[in-house]
Amino acid sequence: MTTLVKNVIVVDGSGKTPIKGDVLIRNEKILAIGSFPNYKADKTIFGNEGYLVPGFIDPNVSSDRYLTLFLSPLHKDFLLQGVTSIMTGQCGFSLAPSFYGNALSHIESWARKSHININWRSVSEFLGVIEKFELGVNFGTLTGHEVMREDIVKDLTSFRNLTANELRVIRSVLSSSLEEGSFGMSSGLGYFPYQNTTYHELRALLDILKEHKGVYTTHLRNEREKLQESVDETLKISQETSVPTIISHFRPLIGFESQYEKSLSLISEKAAKANVYFDINPFNASATSLEVFIPDFLKDNDQVLMLEKMQDKDIAKKVTSTFPKIDPEKMIILNAPGVEFLNGKSLYEFAKNRDLSAPQALISLMQVTRLKGVVLYENLNQEDVSKALFNERSLISTNSPNFDGVFGPSTYKPERAYKTFTTYLKQASTRPMTVERAISKITGLPSRIFNIDGRGFISDGYFADLVLLTKDFDVSMVMVNGLISVENGLITTTKGFGRLLKKNKK
């Protein structure tokens, strides 16, 4: 099968100046780039001088945590914005390894566990299961620190440091995961009780990543008053180990802009010594587990106990006094496992139906969902988001699952789920930023960081993951492994053409 994409401006993902020409594809790979006026291909696509670019690589996706990976494997929301490869297993969570089935204990706030039974233990077995789902995008995963740790510690009623033997075991598990195809390790240091993870423990695990040339991604210990301290710790561990590091969803929270701006400058200043990046999207809203609103004085591993305590009026009043200022009309219930009829409703609607104030409604929502829910609310400084988006160390990411209507047709769908990359490109076009640099940030750069073999660039012998963009940066055509999934801006297949991604061991 040969496909010829004619009369396009080829932006190859390297940052080099675009060239005008044709691209010839044979089966799943790019055969040649040049001019082929007389070539008779099995299929010819006329590009009309649009931009032909590599498929976009999303470095932070949560379709595993929401289980939409299994509910809607085609990933329509991602394909329609030009994403052809995704990286899951973020913020300390991954679906593998799972020797004792603990992986699903982490997703109760994000999805209903009844959607799936875990019939794998290792990363290798997990990837074998994923392969059967015919994903619409290429799929890679990291190994979650929390999942490994809880499989080893087992007693989840309290947090404690690992023993020397337990640390040896978790290092061995991580090493095996990397050998089986994991791209690295993620940590969720901002989640209770993992703020207590020692630097020594992390350093011991990053030494394994260094040995296997893996990537480290981290949800910072503190994104508020101790943001700069948390960033400094991340820079230090990356510098000491030389492990490529990505700060997950590096967000300018309202009220902490000064800390954010100083931290952003620190990342840029240390770029030559610490190989640290961060991911971000163009929007000013965060998807947040309801647990995040529980103040430190009430936090406990036992969620039932926390909910019981909040039934006390005095405790509930003390809890609500710690809540950030919330516009209830701008806080949307994104996902409420078990009470899905609430999905898409605002906190204002929820409060009005129950005759409650916004803080009281948030407490009530915690009770109704048993603390197992996610809300989306505008808590980011948009001006700082826009600045960070085009920082030399930024990566563009949805930090989202694909929704694809799997939670019901009326479910609210955040913009980042379906138009992160096109919004980024359109904003880039209004700045003094060349198209080749804008494309490189979402293709070649993440490919190099994660060491993804044969993707992220338009080059002879590379996989034909391609996106045809109009001059207005709308997605016209998407090709995954040489097969067309989107044509004229519409999904044209019910079958996924994605492949498993495994870390390049070279």
C-alpha positions as CSV (number, residue, x, y, z in Angstrom):
1,M,0.0,0.0,0.0
2,T,1.5,3.3,-1.0
3,T,0.1,6.8,-0.2
4,L,1.3,10.0,-1.7
5,V,0.7,13.3,0.1
6,K,1.2,16.0,-2.5
7,N,1.9,19.7,-2.5
8,V,2.5,20.3,1.2
9,I,4.8,22.4,3.3
10,V,6.8,19.8,5.3
11,V,7.6,20.9,8.8
12,D,9.6,17.9,9.9
13,G,9.7,18.3,13.7
14,S,13.4,19.1,14.0
15,G,13.0,22.8,14.0
16,K,14.6,23.2,10.6
17,T,13.2,25.5,7.9
18,P,10.1,23.9,6.3
19,I,10.3,22.7,2.7
20,K,7.7,22.5,0.0
21,G,7.2,19.1,-1.6
22,D,5.5,15.7,-1.4
23,V,5.8,12.8,1.0
24,L,5.6,9.2,-0.1
25,I,4.5,6.5,2.3
26,R,4.7,2.8,1.9
27,N,2.7,0.7,4.3
28,E,3.4,2.1,7.8
29,K,6.5,4.1,7.1
30,I,7.7,7.2,5.3
31,L,9.6,6.1,2.1
32,A,10.8,9.4,0.7
33,I,10.4,13.2,0.8
34,G,10.7,15.2,-2.4
35,S,8.9,15.8,-5.6
36,F,7.0,12.9,-7.3
37,P,4.9,14.4,-10.1
38,N,4.5,11.1,-12.0
39,Y,4.3,8.6,-9.2
40,K,1.1,6.5,-9.2
41,A,0.3,5.7,-5.6
42,D,-2.6,3.6,-4.3
43,K,-4.0,6.7,-2.7
44,T,-3.1,10.3,-3.3
45,I,-3.9,13.1,-0.8
46,F,-3.8,16.7,-2.1
47,G,-2.4,18.9,0.6
48,N,-3.1,22.3,-1.1
49,E,0.0,23.8,0.5
50,G,-1.1,23.0,4.0
51,Y,1.4,22.1,6.7
52,L,2.3,18.4,6.9
53,V,3.8,17.8,10.4
54,P,4.6,14.8,12.6
55,G,1.8,13.5,14.7
56,F,1.7,15.3,18.1
57,I,3.1,13.5,21.2
58,D,1.1,14.2,24.4
59,P,3.5,13.6,27.3
60,N,0.9,13.6,30.1
61,V,-2.4,11.7,29.5
62,S,-4.8,10.3,32.1
63,S,-7.0,8.0,30.0
64,D,-5.6,5.1,32.1
65,R,-6.7,6.6,35.4
66,Y,-10.2,7.4,34.1
67,L,-10.3,3.9,32.3
68,T,-11.4,5.6,29.1
69,L,-8.4,3.7,27.7
70,F,-10.7,0.7,27.7
71,L,-14.1,2.3,27.4
72,S,-13.2,4.3,24.3
73,P,-9.8,3.0,22.9
74,L,-10.1,5.0,19.7
75,H,-9.3,8.2,21.5
76,K,-11.4,10.4,19.2
77,D,-10.8,13.6,21.2
78,F,-7.1,13.2,20.8
79,L,-7.1,12.2,17.1
80,L,-9.2,15.2,16.1
81,Q,-6.6,17.6,17.5
82,G,-3.7,15.8,15.9
83,V,-2.4,13.6,18.8
84,T,-1.0,10.3,17.6
85,S,1.0,9.2,20.6
86,I,0.3,9.4,24.3
87,M,2.2,8.8,27.6
88,T,0.3,7.5,30.6
89,G,1.2,6.4,34.1
90,Q,1.5,9.9,35.5
91,C,1.6,11.4,39.0
92,G,2.7,8.2,40.8
93,F,-0.1,6.1,39.3
94,S,0.0,3.4,36.7
95,L,-2.0,0.4,35.9
96,A,1.1,-1.8,36.1
97,P,2.9,-3.3,37.8
98,S,0.2,-4.6,40.0
99,F,1.3,-7.8,41.9
100,Y,-1.5,-7.6,44.4
101,G,-4.2,-5.6,42.5
102,N,-3.5,-2.3,44.3
103,A,-3.4,-0.3,41.1
104,L,-7.2,0.1,41.0
105,S,-7.2,1.5,44.6
106,H,-5.8,4.7,43.1
107,I,-8.6,5.4,40.6
108,E,-11.6,5.5,42.9
109,S,-11.7,9.3,42.6
110,W,-11.5,9.1,38.8
111,A,-13.4,6.1,37.6
112,R,-15.6,3.1,38.5
113,K,-13.4,0.1,39.2
114,S,-16.3,-2.2,38.0
115,H,-15.3,-1.2,34.4
116,I,-12.3,-3.6,34.4
117,N,-10.7,-6.6,36.1
118,I,-7.0,-6.6,36.4
119,N,-5.6,-9.8,34.9
120,W,-2.0,-8.8,34.6
121,R,0.8,-8.3,37.1
122,S,3.8,-7.0,35.2
123,V,4.3,-4.2,32.7
124,S,4.9,-6.7,30.0
125,E,1.6,-8.5,30.7
126,F,-0.2,-5.2,30.9
127,L,1.1,-4.1,27.5
128,G,0.0,-7.4,26.1
129,V,-3.6,-6.7,27.2
130,I,-3.5,-3.1,25.9
131,E,-2.4,-4.4,22.5
132,K,-5.7,-6.3,22.1
133,F,-7.8,-3.1,22.4
134,E,-6.8,-1.6,19.0
135,L,-6.1,1.9,20.3
136,G,-6.5,4.8,18.0
137,V,-3.2,6.3,19.2
138,N,0.3,4.9,20.0
139,F,0.5,4.1,23.7
140,G,3.4,4.4,26.2
141,T,3.4,4.2,29.9
142,L,5.5,5.2,32.9
143,T,5.7,3.2,36.1
144,G,4.0,4.8,39.1
145,H,6.0,5.2,42.3
146,E,2.8,5.0,44.5
147,V,1.6,1.8,42.9
148,M,5.0,0.0,43.3
149,R,5.4,1.3,46.9
150,E,1.9,0.2,48.0
151,D,2.4,-3.2,46.5
152,I,5.5,-3.6,48.7
153,V,4.4,-1.9,51.9
154,K,0.9,-3.4,51.8
155,D,-0.2,-1.7,55.0
156,L,-1.9,1.5,53.8
157,T,-3.3,2.7,57.1
158,S,-0.2,4.9,57.7
159,F,2.8,6.2,55.8
160,R,6.3,5.0,56.8
161,N,9.8,5.0,55.3
162,L,10.8,1.9,53.4
163,T,13.2,-0.5,55.0
164,A,16.5,-1.2,53.3
165,N,15.2,-4.5,52.0
166,E,11.9,-2.9,50.7
167,L,13.9,-0.3,48.9
168,R,16.0,-3.0,47.2
169,V,12.7,-4.7,46.1
170,I,11.2,-1.6,44.7
171,R,14.4,-0.8,42.8
172,S,14.2,-4.3,41.4
173,V,10.6,-3.9,40.4
174,L,11.3,-0.6,38.7
175,S,14.3,-2.1,36.8
176,S,12.1,-5.0,35.6
177,S,9.4,-2.5,34.5
178,L,11.9,-0.5,32.4
179,E,13.3,-3.7,30.8
180,E,9.7,-4.6,29.8
181,G,9.0,-1.3,28.1
182,S,8.1,1.4,30.6
183,F,9.6,4.7,29.7
184,G,10.4,5.8,33.3
185,M,8.9,6.5,36.6
186,S,6.4,9.1,37.8
187,S,5.8,10.3,41.4
188,G,2.8,12.0,43.0
189,L,4.6,13.9,45.8
190,G,1.7,16.4,46.0
191,Y,-0.8,13.8,47.1
192,F,-1.4,12.8,50.7
193,P,0.6,11.1,52.3
194,Y,3.3,10.9,49.6
195,Q,4.6,14.4,50.6
196,N,6.5,12.4,53.2
197,T,8.5,10.4,50.6
198,T,12.2,11.0,51.5
199,Y,14.7,12.4,49.1
200,H,16.9,9.4,49.8
201,E,14.1,7.1,48.5
202,L,13.6,9.1,45.3
203,R,17.3,9.4,44.7
204,A,17.7,5.6,45.0
205,L,15.0,5.1,42.4
206,L,16.4,7.7,40.0
207,D,19.7,5.9,40.1
208,I,17.8,3.0,38.4
209,L,16.3,5.4,35.9
210,K,19.8,6.7,35.1
211,E,21.0,3.1,34.5
212,H,18.2,2.4,32.1
213,K,18.0,5.8,30.5
214,G,14.5,6.4,31.7
215,V,12.5,9.6,32.3
216,Y,11.3,10.9,35.6
217,T,8.0,12.9,35.9
218,T,6.8,14.4,39.1
219,H,3.8,16.1,40.6
220,L,5.5,18.6,42.9
221,R,5.4,18.3,46.7
222,N,3.9,21.7,47.1
223,E,2.4,24.0,44.4
224,R,1.6,26.9,46.7
225,E,3.7,28.5,49.4
226,K,6.6,26.1,49.1
227,L,6.5,25.9,45.3
228,Q,10.0,27.3,44.8
229,E,11.4,24.8,47.4
230,S,9.7,22.0,45.6
231,V,11.1,23.1,42.2
232,D,14.6,23.4,43.7
233,E,14.4,19.9,45.0
234,T,13.4,18.6,41.5
235,L,16.2,20.5,39.9
236,K,18.7,19.1,42.4
237,I,17.8,15.5,41.9
238,S,17.8,15.9,38.1
239,Q,21.2,17.5,38.2
240,E,22.7,14.9,40.5
241,T,21.4,11.9,38.5
242,S,21.4,13.4,34.9
243,V,17.9,11.9,34.5
244,P,15.6,13.8,32.1
245,T,12.8,15.2,34.4
246,I,9.4,16.7,33.7
247,I,7.3,18.6,36.2
248,S,3.8,17.5,35.7
249,H,1.1,20.2,35.0
250,F,3.3,23.0,36.3
251,R,0.5,25.4,37.2
252,P,0.4,29.1,38.2
253,L,-2.2,28.9,41.0
254,I,-4.0,32.1,41.7
255,G,-2.5,33.7,44.9
256,F,0.9,32.2,44.4
257,E,1.9,33.9,41.2
258,S,5.1,35.4,42.7
259,Q,6.3,31.9,43.7
260,Y,5.5,30.6,40.2
261,E,7.3,33.3,38.4
262,K,10.5,32.9,40.5
263,S,10.3,29.1,40.0
264,L,9.9,29.5,36.3
265,S,13.0,31.7,36.2
266,L,14.9,29.1,38.3
267,I,14.1,26.4,35.8
268,S,15.4,28.5,32.9
269,E,18.6,29.5,34.9
270,K,19.4,25.9,35.7
271,A,18.7,24.6,32.2
272,A,22.4,24.0,31.4
273,K,22.9,21.9,34.5
274,A,19.5,20.2,35.2
275,N,17.6,18.6,32.3
276,V,14.2,19.7,33.6
277,Y,11.1,20.4,31.6
278,F,7.4,21.0,32.6
279,D,4.1,20.3,30.9
280,I,1.3,22.7,30.6
281,N,-1.8,23.5,28.5
282,P,-3.3,26.8,27.3
283,F,-6.3,26.9,29.7
284,N,-6.8,28.4,33.2
285,A,-8.7,25.5,34.8
286,S,-7.5,22.5,36.8
287,A,-9.1,19.1,37.1
288,T,-8.9,18.3,40.8
289,S,-9.8,15.4,43.0
290,L,-12.2,16.4,45.8
291,E,-9.6,15.0,48.3
292,V,-7.4,18.0,47.5
293,F,-9.8,20.3,49.3
294,I,-9.4,18.4,52.6
295,P,-7.2,20.6,54.8
296,D,-4.0,19.0,56.3
297,F,-5.4,18.9,59.9
298,L,-8.1,16.4,58.7
299,K,-6.2,14.4,56.2
300,D,-6.1,10.6,56.9
301,N,-5.7,7.5,54.9
302,D,-9.1,6.4,56.0
303,Q,-11.6,8.4,53.8
304,V,-14.6,7.0,55.7
305,L,-13.3,8.5,58.9
306,M,-12.7,11.9,57.2
307,L,-16.2,12.0,56.0
308,E,-17.6,11.0,59.4
309,K,-15.6,13.8,61.0
310,M,-17.0,16.4,58.5
311,Q,-20.5,15.6,59.6
312,D,-19.7,17.5,62.8
313,K,-20.8,21.1,62.3
314,D,-17.8,22.7,64.0
315,I,-15.4,20.6,62.0
316,A,-17.3,21.3,58.8
317,K,-17.1,25.0,59.5
318,K,-13.4,24.8,60.1
319,V,-12.9,22.8,56.9
320,T,-14.9,25.4,54.8
321,S,-12.8,28.2,56.2
322,T,-9.8,26.7,54.4
323,F,-11.4,26.5,51.0
324,P,-10.1,28.8,48.3
325,K,-12.4,31.5,46.9
326,I,-14.7,29.6,44.5
327,D,-17.1,30.9,41.9
328,P,-19.6,28.0,42.0
329,E,-20.7,28.7,38.4
330,K,-17.1,28.0,37.2
331,M,-16.6,24.8,39.2
332,I,-17.9,21.9,37.1
333,I,-18.4,18.3,38.3
334,L,-16.2,16.6,35.8
335,N,-16.6,13.0,37.0
336,A,-18.6,11.6,39.9
337,P,-18.2,7.8,39.9
338,G,-21.4,6.1,41.1
339,V,-23.5,9.2,40.8
340,E,-22.9,10.0,37.1
341,F,-26.1,12.1,36.8
342,L,-24.1,14.9,38.5
343,N,-21.4,14.9,35.7
344,G,-21.4,18.2,33.8
345,K,-23.3,20.1,36.5
346,S,-21.8,23.2,38.1
347,L,-21.4,23.5,41.8
348,Y,-23.9,26.4,41.6
349,E,-26.6,24.0,40.2
350,F,-25.7,21.5,42.9
351,A,-25.9,24.1,45.6
352,K,-29.1,25.6,44.3
353,N,-30.9,22.2,44.2
354,R,-30.0,21.7,47.9
355,D,-30.3,25.3,49.1
356,L,-26.7,25.5,50.2
357,S,-23.9,28.0,50.1
358,A,-20.9,27.2,47.8
359,P,-18.7,26.0,50.7
360,Q,-21.5,23.9,52.1
361,A,-22.2,22.5,48.7
362,L,-18.6,21.4,48.3
363,I,-18.8,19.6,51.6
364,S,-22.0,18.0,50.5
365,L,-20.5,16.9,47.2
366,M,-17.7,15.2,49.1
367,Q,-20.3,13.3,51.1
368,V,-22.4,12.4,48.1
369,T,-19.5,11.1,46.1
370,R,-17.7,9.6,49.2
371,L,-14.7,11.7,48.2
372,K,-14.5,9.9,44.9
373,G,-15.0,12.6,42.4
374,V,-13.2,15.2,40.2
375,V,-14.1,18.8,39.6
376,L,-12.8,21.3,37.1
377,Y,-12.4,24.9,38.2
378,E,-10.7,28.1,37.2
379,N,-7.9,28.5,39.6
380,L,-5.0,29.5,37.4
381,N,-3.6,32.9,36.4
382,Q,-4.2,33.0,32.6
383,E,-1.5,35.6,32.0
384,D,1.1,33.4,33.6
385,V,-0.2,30.3,31.8
386,S,0.3,32.1,28.5
387,K,3.9,33.1,29.4
388,A,4.8,29.6,30.5
389,L,3.2,28.0,27.5
390,F,6.0,29.4,25.3
391,N,8.9,29.0,27.7
392,E,11.8,27.1,26.2
393,R,11.4,24.3,28.8
394,S,7.7,23.8,28.4
395,L,6.0,20.7,26.8
396,I,2.4,20.9,25.7
397,S,0.0,18.4,27.2
398,T,-3.7,17.8,27.6
399,N,-3.2,16.3,31.1
400,S,-6.6,14.8,30.4
401,P,-8.3,11.6,29.4
402,N,-10.2,11.2,26.2
403,F,-13.9,11.7,27.0
404,D,-15.5,10.6,23.7
405,G,-18.9,10.7,25.3
406,V,-18.2,7.7,27.5
407,F,-19.6,9.4,30.6
408,G,-22.9,10.2,28.9
409,P,-23.8,12.5,26.0
410,S,-24.5,15.5,28.3
411,T,-21.2,15.3,30.1
412,Y,-19.2,18.5,30.3
413,K,-16.0,18.2,28.3
414,P,-13.1,20.4,29.2
415,E,-11.4,22.2,26.3
416,R,-8.1,20.7,27.0
417,A,-9.5,17.2,26.3
418,Y,-10.2,18.1,22.6
419,K,-8.4,21.3,21.6
420,T,-5.2,21.7,23.6
421,F,-2.9,21.3,20.6
422,T,-4.8,23.4,18.1
423,T,-5.3,26.2,20.6
424,Y,-1.5,26.1,21.3
425,L,-0.7,26.3,17.6
426,K,-3.1,29.1,17.0
427,Q,-1.7,31.1,19.9
428,A,1.8,30.4,18.7
429,S,0.9,31.9,15.3
430,T,0.1,35.2,16.9
431,R,3.6,35.4,18.5
432,P,7.1,36.0,17.1
433,M,7.5,32.2,17.0
434,T,8.3,30.3,13.8
435,V,6.0,27.4,12.8
436,E,8.9,25.0,12.8
437,R,9.7,25.9,16.4
438,A,6.1,25.6,17.4
439,I,5.8,22.2,15.8
440,S,9.1,20.9,17.2
441,K,7.8,21.6,20.8
442,I,5.0,19.1,20.3
443,T,6.8,16.5,18.1
444,G,10.5,16.3,18.0
445,L,11.2,17.6,21.5
446,P,9.1,15.1,23.4
447,S,10.3,12.3,21.1
448,R,13.9,13.1,22.1
449,I,13.1,13.4,25.9
450,F,11.3,10.1,26.1
451,N,13.6,8.5,23.5
452,I,10.7,7.3,21.3
453,D,12.1,5.3,18.4
454,G,11.0,6.2,14.9
455,R,8.4,8.9,15.8
456,G,8.2,12.7,16.2
457,F,9.9,13.5,12.9
458,I,9.1,13.4,9.2
459,S,12.1,11.5,7.9
460,D,12.9,8.5,5.7
461,G,12.2,5.2,7.5
462,Y,10.1,6.9,10.3
463,F,6.6,5.7,11.1
464,A,4.0,7.6,9.1
465,D,2.3,9.4,12.0
466,L,1.3,12.5,10.2
467,V,-1.0,15.5,10.6
468,L,-2.1,17.8,7.8
469,L,-2.9,21.3,9.0
470,T,-4.6,24.1,7.3
471,K,-3.0,27.5,7.2
472,D,-5.3,28.4,10.1
473,F,-3.9,25.4,12.1
474,D,-7.1,23.4,12.0
475,V,-6.6,19.6,11.7
476,S,-7.6,18.3,8.2
477,M,-6.0,14.8,8.1
478,V,-4.4,12.5,10.7
479,M,-2.5,9.4,9.8
480,V,-1.4,6.8,12.4
481,N,1.2,4.2,11.3
482,G,0.4,4.9,7.6
483,L,-3.4,4.6,7.9
484,I,-5.9,7.5,7.9
485,S,-8.0,8.1,11.0
486,V,-9.1,11.6,10.3
487,E,-10.0,13.1,6.9
488,N,-11.5,16.5,6.2
489,G,-11.5,17.1,10.0
490,L,-13.7,14.0,10.7
491,I,-13.1,10.6,12.2
492,T,-13.2,8.1,9.3
493,T,-12.6,4.8,11.1
494,T,-14.0,2.7,13.9
495,K,-10.7,0.8,14.2
496,G,-7.6,2.0,15.9
497,F,-4.3,2.0,14.2
498,G,-2.1,2.8,17.2
499,R,0.8,0.7,18.4
500,L,2.5,0.0,21.7
501,L,5.4,2.3,22.4
502,K,8.4,0.8,24.3
503,K,11.5,2.6,25.5
504,N,14.3,2.6,23.1
505,K,17.1,0.7,24.8
506,K,19.8,2.1,22.6
